[in-house]
Structure formats: structure tokens, C-alpha cells
Amino acid sequence: ELVDGGGDVAVTKANLERFFELRLRECVFEAHREELTALLAGFHELVPPHVTLLLTARELELALCGTPSLDLSDWRRNTVYKGAFEAAKQDHPVCAAFWKVVDRWDDEQRARLLQWATGSSRLPVGGFRNLQQRDGVSRCFTLTSLPLATAAYPRSHTCFNRIDLPLYD
């Protein structure tokens, strides 16, 4: 029973919304109380309860998951160029073509590109300037040139937040 004596109450249009609310609460929370309690205990080992009380749900999500949208000007500003790209930077023809494509993409496509290059589809708080390697060392997003003979396709190195782009003619 969802409520005391609920087995004797028919579900009608008048109480349908309340029935759905109670049933969903039972399915999502009550049926998994033990697992959710263990998950919460583990979470509180990392983030003490008093800290979560100081944050809104949005602030906590931002701190844990990072920034959901990708600011292209921030991305460009915090990109390091290596190899043949170093002198001209984003004005090198290959880099210019890369950014032209990224400019056309929506946030979901950009997030997938970011994930391919860094291992994460979201940014840390503070944006691209706060990207890190897997070991916590600060590491900017990097575009590196490759001789066309070495590779015909772009490659990514998630440990280094790097994309290698062949020097197409």
C-alpha cells in the first residue's frame, strides 16, 4: 500500500496525480532505500554533509560535473599550438579549418569533440584554463601538427588534452 488503507481506494481522475507521485516515489526511492543510503554515505565521505548544505543544487552540480556549455572564445583563448601551428596559431590554415568546423557545431557536437580530446564532455569550474591531465596536473587543450605522411586522420590523446592534426595541403 502506498498510503494507509490505500488498498481500499480506487484510482480515479481526481486522485490519479497523487497516485502517480506516490507510486513513482516508491519505485525510485523506497524500493532502493538501502542502495541509496549506501551511495549517500559514500558521497559524504568525499563531500561532508555540512558542505552540501551551503550549496544550491545547481552549485553542487557545477562543482561535481563542470560547466555544461562550451564557450568557443574561451576555448580558442586557452588553446596551445605546437609544431607547425606554433607561429601562426589559430590562423594556420589547418587550425582555421578546425575552428571553422567547431564554430558550426552545436553544444552537443562540441561536447563530444571535447570528450574525444580530453576524456570528459564537460569543463571544470573556470573553463578551459582549468583543464587538467588525469593526474591532476594543469594541461591546456592543445592542437599539434603531424606530417601528412605520418597520419591521414586526426588523433586524440586524452591524457594530454591534445588533438594531433595532419598538415593537409
C-alpha positions in Angstrom: 0.0 0.0 0.0 1.2 3.5 -0.9 -0.8 5.0 2.0 -2.6 3.6 5.0 -5.8 2.0 3.7 -4.8 2.7 0.1 -5.7 -0.9 -1.0 -9.4 0.1 -0.5 -9.2 3.3 -2.5 -9.9 3.2 -6.3 -7.6 5.2 -8.6 -9.7 7.9 -10.3 -9.1 11.0 -12.3 -9.4 13.0 -9.1 -6.5 11.2 -7.3 -4.5 10.0 -10.3 -1.8 12.6 -9.9 -1.3 11.8 -6.2 -1.3 8.0 -7.1 1.5 8.6 -9.7 3.5 10.7 -7.2 3.3 8.0 -4.5 4.0 5.1 -6.9 6.9 6.8 -8.5 8.4 7.7 -5.1 8.0 4.1 -4.0 9.7 2.8 -7.3 12.5 5.3 -7.3 13.3 5.8 -3.6 11.7 3.3 -1.3 12.5 0.2 -3.4 16.1 1.2 -3.4 16.4 2.8 0.0 19.4 0.6 1.1 21.4 1.3 -2.1 20.7 5.0 -2.0 21.7 5.2 1.7 25.0 3.5 0.9 25.5 5.8 -2.1 24.8 8.8 0.1 27.2 7.6 2.8 30.0 7.2 0.2 29.2 10.6 -1.2 29.5 12.1 2.2 33.0 10.5 2.6 34.1 12.8 -0.3 31.8 15.8 0.4 30.9 16.4 4.0 27.2 17.0 4.7 27.9 20.5 6.0 29.4 21.5 2.7 26.3 20.4 0.7 24.1 22.5 3.0 26.0 25.6 1.9 25.4 25.0 -1.8 22.3 25.1 -4.0 21.6 22.0 -6.2 22.9 24.0 -9.2 26.2 25.0 -7.5 26.7 21.4 -6.3 26.1 20.1 -9.9 28.5 22.7 -11.3 31.2 21.7 -8.7 30.8 18.0 -9.4 30.1 17.9 -13.1 31.7 21.0 -14.5 30.3 23.6 -17.0 27.7 22.2 -19.4 28.1 24.8 -22.2 31.3 25.4 -24.1 32.4 29.0 -24.7 34.3 29.0 -28.0 36.1 32.2 -27.3 37.3 30.7 -24.0 38.3 27.5 -25.9 40.3 29.4 -28.5 41.9 31.7 -25.9 43.1 28.8 -23.9 44.4 26.6 -26.7 48.1 25.9 -27.1 49.5 25.4 -30.6 52.5 23.2 -31.2 54.7 22.1 -34.1 53.9 23.8 -37.4 51.0 25.5 -35.8 53.1 27.4 -33.2 53.9 30.5 -35.2 50.5 31.2 -36.9 48.4 29.6 -34.1 44.7 29.7 -35.0 45.5 31.4 -38.3 47.3 28.4 -39.6 45.1 27.1 -42.5 44.6 23.7 -40.8 43.8 25.3 -37.4 41.5 27.8 -39.1 39.6 24.9 -40.8 39.4 23.1 -37.5 37.9 26.1 -35.7 35.5 26.8 -38.7 34.1 23.3 -38.2 33.8 23.7 -34.4 32.1 27.1 -34.9 29.3 25.4 -36.9 28.7 22.6 -34.4 26.1 22.7 -31.7 26.9 22.3 -28.0 26.3 18.5 -28.1 28.8 18.0 -31.0 31.3 20.3 -29.3 30.9 18.3 -26.1 31.6 15.1 -28.0 34.7 16.6 -29.5 35.9 17.8 -26.1 35.3 14.2 -24.7 37.3 12.7 -27.6 40.2 15.1 -26.9 40.1 15.2 -23.1 38.1 12.2 -21.8 35.4 14.5 -20.4 32.4 16.1 -22.2 32.3 18.9 -19.5 34.7 21.5 -18.4 35.9 22.1 -14.8 34.8 25.2 -13.0 36.7 28.1 -14.5 36.5 26.7 -18.1 39.3 25.7 -20.4 42.1 27.4 -18.4 41.5 24.9 -15.7 41.7 21.7 -17.7 43.9 19.0 -16.1 45.5 15.8 -17.0 44.3 12.6 -15.4 46.9 13.0 -12.6 45.6 16.5 -11.7 48.4 18.5 -13.4 47.2 21.5 -15.3 47.2 20.9 -19.0 45.7 23.2 -21.6 43.8 22.0 -24.7 46.5 21.6 -27.4 46.5 21.4 -31.2 49.6 19.7 -32.5 50.7 19.3 -36.2 51.5 16.0 -37.7 53.3 15.4 -41.1 50.7 14.2 -43.5 52.8 11.1 -44.2 52.6 10.1 -40.5 48.8 10.2 -40.3 45.9 10.8 -42.6 43.4 11.4 -39.8 43.3 13.5 -36.7 44.3 11.7 -33.4 43.5 12.5 -29.8 45.5 12.0 -26.6 43.0 12.2 -23.7 45.8 12.1 -21.1 47.3 15.3 -22.5 44.1 17.1 -23.7 45.5 17.1 -27.2 44.4 16.7 -30.8 47.0 16.0 -33.5 46.0 17.3 -36.9 47.8 16.2 -40.1 49.2 19.0 -42.2 46.7 18.8 -45.1 47.5 20.8 -48.2 
